[in-house]
């Protein structure tokens, strides 16, 4: 279990201001595939004793210097030891080839974060939670279904990446023919990549928007391509994932056993987010025929769109008081 020597940026290069109320440092840890992950750790100043801890990641195609770091730093201000980590193959984390995603490996990334926190001398290993944003919201729920050490999970503005890859946005491509066409195209791309000796990037968020584009495209552009959220290491802000980077999400339903999760789950989503159906359906599936429905909750934020839960938008839409209360109650 030898960690890779990663090159980590030491200066503050986040999309949010640094807090004077927490101590910040860079840390690394390793997952069971031998990939070394990079994270920012945030510890409340003047904290004593073993602390409750939260591991944060997401959105899908973002880096820890964006939304996940904001969530982690803010929760540290509220008394939790937190880490915001870059998933395998992205950001400052290791893993080759770059810009690949995997429902298995990325679920393992959360579990490896729990490993790291469990063995940290400042953390109470019986009080560990996780928080996933956007695509990492679905992966956080999958991790909670697998890792019994996780006592509480929040999924914010969640995407089910298996569903959107297999069915398209709004399930508009939910047919055998549409899936076959996508799989055929990716298989052809695999050979092209091998011939060319490099993986073709799929492209990140569009550079410019036009009036006829869907609102969610404009919403993503407003975050990832502007000073509000742009970061040079973010896939979404730049060239995106490899074309075949998400191939294995096509037939891997990650939320299959979510109704067996015994620990507490909170899903939060914007009322006007294009993606709100992911959380509504995930919650319905989670409590259906479940013996553990009492500690599951869906919170809908009035008027908020998808990226409002990335950084709060223009009205502070992220319900940090609710998050604090949820984790305090379930990480006792």
C-alpha positions as CSV (number, residue, x, y, z in Angstrom):
1,X,0.0,0.0,0.0
2,X,2.5,2.5,-1.1
3,X,1.2,6.0,-1.8
4,X,2.1,7.9,-4.9
5,X,4.0,11.1,-4.5
6,X,1.6,13.7,-5.7
7,X,2.3,17.3,-6.6
8,X,0.0,19.4,-4.5
9,X,-0.7,23.1,-4.8
10,X,0.2,24.9,-1.6
11,X,-1.3,28.3,-2.2
12,X,-4.9,29.0,-1.7
13,X,-6.4,28.5,-5.2
14,X,-10.1,28.0,-4.3
15,X,-13.2,29.5,-5.8
16,X,-14.2,30.7,-2.3
17,X,-12.6,32.8,0.4
18,X,-10.5,31.2,3.1
19,X,-12.0,31.1,6.5
20,X,-10.2,32.5,9.6
21,X,-12.0,30.0,11.8
22,X,-10.5,26.8,10.5
23,X,-7.1,25.3,10.0
24,X,-6.4,24.1,6.4
25,X,-3.9,21.5,5.2
26,X,-3.3,19.1,2.3
27,X,-3.6,15.4,3.0
28,X,-3.4,12.2,0.9
29,X,-4.7,8.7,1.3
30,X,-4.9,5.5,-0.8
31,X,-7.9,3.5,-2.0
32,X,-8.1,-0.3,-2.4
33,X,-7.1,0.0,-6.1
34,X,-3.8,1.6,-5.0
35,X,-4.8,5.1,-6.3
36,X,-3.6,7.9,-4.1
37,X,-6.2,10.6,-3.5
38,X,-5.6,14.2,-2.7
39,X,-7.7,16.2,-0.2
40,X,-8.0,19.4,1.6
41,X,-8.5,19.0,5.3
42,X,-10.4,21.6,7.4
43,X,-10.2,21.5,11.2
44,X,-12.1,23.9,13.5
45,X,-9.6,26.1,15.3
46,X,-9.3,25.5,19.0
47,X,-11.0,22.1,18.7
48,X,-10.3,19.6,21.4
49,X,-11.0,15.9,21.7
50,X,-12.0,13.5,19.0
51,X,-14.3,15.2,16.4
52,X,-17.2,14.1,14.2
53,X,-16.0,14.0,10.6
54,X,-17.4,14.4,7.1
55,X,-15.9,13.5,3.8
56,X,-17.1,15.6,0.8
57,X,-16.8,15.2,-2.9
58,X,-18.4,16.4,-6.1
59,X,-19.9,17.7,-8.4
60,X,-19.2,15.2,-11.2
61,X,-16.4,16.8,-13.2
62,X,-15.5,19.4,-10.5
63,X,-12.5,19.6,-8.2
64,X,-12.1,20.1,-4.4
65,X,-11.3,23.8,-5.0
66,X,-14.9,24.3,-6.1
67,X,-18.1,23.3,-4.4
68,X,-16.9,20.4,-2.2
69,X,-14.3,22.6,-0.6
70,X,-16.9,25.3,0.2
71,X,-19.1,22.7,1.9
72,X,-16.2,21.2,3.7
73,X,-14.8,24.5,5.0
74,X,-18.3,25.7,6.1
75,X,-19.0,22.5,8.0
76,X,-15.6,22.8,9.7
77,X,-16.6,26.2,10.8
78,X,-19.6,24.5,12.4
79,X,-17.5,22.0,14.4
80,X,-16.7,19.1,12.1
81,X,-13.4,17.9,10.9
82,X,-13.8,17.6,7.2
83,X,-12.0,16.7,4.0
84,X,-12.9,17.6,0.4
85,X,-11.2,15.2,-2.0
86,X,-10.6,14.9,-5.7
87,X,-11.9,11.6,-7.0
88,X,-9.6,9.1,-8.7
89,X,-8.2,10.1,-12.1
90,X,-9.1,13.8,-11.6
91,X,-7.8,17.0,-10.0
92,X,-4.7,16.6,-7.9
93,X,-5.5,12.9,-7.2
94,X,-3.6,10.1,-8.8
95,X,-4.7,7.4,-11.2
96,X,-4.0,6.7,-14.9
97,X,-5.3,7.2,-17.5
98,X,-6.7,10.6,-16.6
99,X,-10.3,11.7,-16.7
100,X,-11.9,8.3,-16.3
101,X,-14.9,7.5,-14.1
102,X,-16.1,4.3,-12.6
103,X,-19.2,3.5,-10.4
104,X,-17.0,1.0,-8.5
105,X,-13.8,3.0,-8.1
106,X,-15.6,6.3,-7.3
107,X,-17.7,4.6,-4.7
108,X,-14.5,3.2,-3.3
109,X,-13.1,6.7,-3.2
110,X,-15.7,7.6,-0.5
111,X,-14.9,4.4,1.4
112,X,-11.2,5.1,1.3
113,X,-12.0,8.6,2.7
114,X,-13.8,6.9,5.5
115,X,-10.7,4.6,6.1
116,X,-8.6,7.7,6.3
117,X,-10.9,9.5,8.7
118,X,-11.4,6.4,10.9
119,X,-7.6,6.2,11.5
120,X,-7.1,9.9,12.0
121,X,-6.1,10.7,15.6
122,X,-8.4,13.7,15.7
123,X,-11.5,11.8,14.6
124,X,-14.0,9.8,16.5
125,X,-14.4,6.7,14.1
126,X,-17.9,6.1,15.4
127,X,-19.0,9.6,14.1
128,X,-18.2,9.7,10.4
129,X,-20.5,11.0,7.7
130,X,-20.2,11.7,4.0
131,X,-21.6,14.4,1.7
132,X,-21.8,14.1,-2.1
133,X,-22.7,16.9,-4.5
134,X,-24.3,16.4,-8.0
135,X,-23.1,13.1,-9.5
136,X,-21.2,12.3,-6.3
137,X,-24.5,12.5,-4.4
138,X,-25.6,9.3,-6.1
139,X,-22.2,7.8,-5.4
140,X,-22.5,8.8,-1.8
141,X,-25.8,7.0,-1.5
142,X,-24.2,3.9,-3.1
143,X,-21.3,4.1,-0.6
144,X,-23.8,4.4,2.3
145,X,-25.4,1.2,1.0
146,X,-22.0,-0.6,1.1
147,X,-20.1,0.9,4.0
148,X,-21.7,0.3,7.4
149,X,-19.3,2.7,9.1
150,X,-21.0,5.7,7.5
151,X,-23.5,7.0,10.1
152,X,-25.0,9.8,8.0
153,X,-25.1,10.8,4.3
154,X,-26.1,14.0,2.5
155,X,-26.7,14.0,-1.2
156,X,-27.0,17.6,-2.5
157,X,-28.5,18.5,-5.9
158,X,-28.0,14.8,-6.8
159,X,-27.5,13.1,-10.1
160,X,-27.8,9.4,-10.6
161,X,-24.9,9.0,-13.1
162,X,-26.0,5.5,-14.1
163,X,-29.5,6.7,-15.0
164,X,-28.4,9.7,-16.9
165,X,-25.8,7.8,-18.9
166,X,-28.2,4.9,-19.7
167,X,-31.4,6.9,-20.2
168,X,-30.2,10.4,-21.2
169,X,-31.4,13.7,-19.6
170,X,-35.1,13.5,-18.4
171,X,-35.1,9.8,-19.5
172,X,-35.4,11.0,-23.1
173,X,-33.2,8.2,-24.4
174,X,-34.6,5.4,-22.4
175,X,-34.8,2.7,-25.1
176,X,-32.8,-0.3,-26.1
177,X,-32.2,1.3,-29.5
178,X,-30.8,4.5,-28.0
179,X,-28.6,2.6,-25.6
180,X,-27.3,0.4,-28.3
181,X,-26.4,3.4,-30.4
182,X,-24.5,4.9,-27.5
183,X,-22.7,1.7,-26.7
184,X,-21.8,1.2,-30.4
185,X,-20.3,4.7,-30.6
186,X,-18.2,4.2,-27.5
187,X,-16.9,0.8,-28.6
188,X,-15.8,2.5,-31.9
189,X,-14.2,5.3,-29.9
190,X,-12.1,2.8,-27.9
191,X,-10.4,1.6,-31.1
192,X,-9.9,5.2,-32.3
193,X,-8.2,6.0,-29.0
194,X,-5.9,3.0,-29.3
195,X,-5.0,3.9,-32.8
196,X,-4.3,7.5,-31.9
197,X,-2.4,6.6,-28.7
198,X,-4.5,9.0,-26.6
199,X,-8.0,9.3,-25.2
200,X,-10.3,11.8,-26.9
201,X,-11.9,14.3,-24.5
202,X,-15.7,14.7,-24.7
203,X,-15.6,18.4,-24.0
204,X,-16.7,20.2,-20.9
205,X,-19.4,22.8,-20.4
206,X,-20.0,24.9,-23.6
207,X,-17.9,28.0,-24.1
208,X,-20.7,30.2,-25.1
209,X,-24.5,30.0,-24.7
210,X,-27.3,30.9,-27.1
211,X,-30.9,31.7,-26.5
212,X,-32.1,28.4,-27.8
213,X,-30.0,26.2,-25.5
214,X,-31.8,24.4,-22.6
215,X,-31.7,26.3,-19.3
216,X,-29.6,23.7,-17.6
217,X,-26.8,24.2,-20.1
218,X,-26.9,28.0,-19.3
219,X,-27.0,27.1,-15.6
220,X,-23.8,25.1,-15.9
221,X,-22.1,27.7,-18.0
222,X,-22.9,30.4,-15.4
223,X,-21.0,28.4,-12.8
224,X,-18.2,26.5,-14.5
225,X,-17.2,29.1,-17.2
226,X,-17.4,32.3,-15.2
227,X,-15.4,33.7,-12.3
228,X,-18.1,32.3,-10.1
229,X,-16.8,28.8,-10.3
230,X,-14.1,28.4,-13.0
231,X,-11.0,26.4,-12.0
232,X,-8.2,25.3,-14.3
233,X,-8.2,21.7,-13.0
234,X,-12.0,21.2,-13.3
235,X,-13.0,18.9,-16.1
236,X,-16.3,20.7,-16.5
237,X,-14.6,24.1,-16.7
238,X,-12.2,22.8,-19.5
239,X,-12.0,19.7,-21.7
240,X,-14.3,17.4,-19.9
241,X,-14.2,13.6,-19.3
242,X,-12.8,11.3,-21.9
243,X,-15.4,10.3,-24.5
244,X,-15.4,6.7,-23.1
245,X,-14.7,7.9,-19.5
246,X,-18.2,7.0,-18.2
247,X,-18.8,3.9,-20.3
248,X,-19.3,1.5,-17.4
249,X,-22.1,3.7,-15.9
250,X,-24.3,2.5,-18.8
251,X,-25.4,-0.7,-17.1
252,X,-24.5,-0.2,-13.4
253,X,-27.6,0.9,-11.4
254,X,-25.9,2.3,-8.3
255,X,-29.0,2.8,-6.3
256,X,-30.3,-0.8,-6.5
257,X,-30.1,-1.5,-2.7
258,X,-30.7,2.0,-1.3
259,X,-33.8,0.8,0.5
260,X,-31.5,-1.4,2.7
261,X,-29.5,1.6,4.0
262,X,-29.9,1.6,7.8
263,X,-28.1,4.9,8.4
264,X,-29.5,8.4,8.1
265,X,-29.9,10.0,4.6
266,X,-30.8,13.6,3.7
267,X,-31.4,14.5,0.1
268,X,-31.6,18.2,-0.7
269,X,-32.5,19.6,-4.1
270,X,-33.6,22.9,-5.7
271,X,-37.3,23.1,-6.6
272,X,-36.5,24.5,-10.0
273,X,-33.4,22.4,-10.7
274,X,-33.6,20.4,-14.0
275,X,-32.2,17.5,-12.0
276,X,-34.7,17.5,-9.2
277,X,-36.4,14.3,-10.4
278,X,-33.2,12.3,-9.5
279,X,-33.6,13.1,-5.8
280,X,-37.4,12.7,-5.8
281,X,-37.1,9.2,-7.4
282,X,-34.1,8.2,-5.3
283,X,-36.0,9.1,-2.1
284,X,-39.1,7.2,-3.2
285,X,-37.0,4.1,-4.0
286,X,-35.1,4.5,-0.7
287,X,-38.2,4.3,1.4
288,X,-40.1,1.8,-0.7
289,X,-40.5,-1.5,1.2
290,X,-37.8,-0.3,3.6
291,X,-37.5,-1.1,7.3
292,X,-35.3,2.0,7.7
293,X,-37.4,4.8,6.2
294,X,-37.8,6.8,9.4
295,X,-34.3,8.4,9.2
296,X,-34.6,9.3,5.5
297,X,-35.5,12.8,4.4
298,X,-36.0,14.8,1.2
299,X,-35.7,18.6,1.5
300,X,-36.8,20.7,-1.5
301,X,-35.4,24.3,-1.6
302,X,-38.0,26.7,-3.0
303,X,-37.0,28.5,-6.2
304,X,-33.4,27.1,-6.3
305,X,-31.9,25.7,-9.5
306,X,-29.2,23.1,-9.8
307,X,-26.1,25.2,-9.4
308,X,-27.6,27.3,-6.5
309,X,-26.6,24.3,-4.3
310,X,-23.1,24.4,-5.6
311,X,-22.2,27.8,-4.0
312,X,-25.4,29.1,-2.6
313,X,-26.3,31.1,-5.7
314,X,-27.4,34.7,-5.2
315,X,-29.6,34.0,-2.1
316,X,-27.6,31.6,0.0
317,X,-29.7,28.6,-1.0
318,X,-27.4,26.0,0.6
319,X,-29.2,25.0,3.9
320,X,-26.1,24.9,6.1
321,X,-28.1,25.1,9.3
322,X,-30.1,22.0,8.2
323,X,-26.9,20.2,7.3
324,X,-25.3,21.1,10.7
325,X,-28.4,19.8,12.6
326,X,-28.6,16.7,10.5
327,X,-25.0,15.7,11.1
328,X,-25.1,16.7,14.8
329,X,-28.2,14.5,15.3
330,X,-26.8,11.5,13.5
331,X,-23.1,11.7,14.4
332,X,-23.7,11.7,18.2
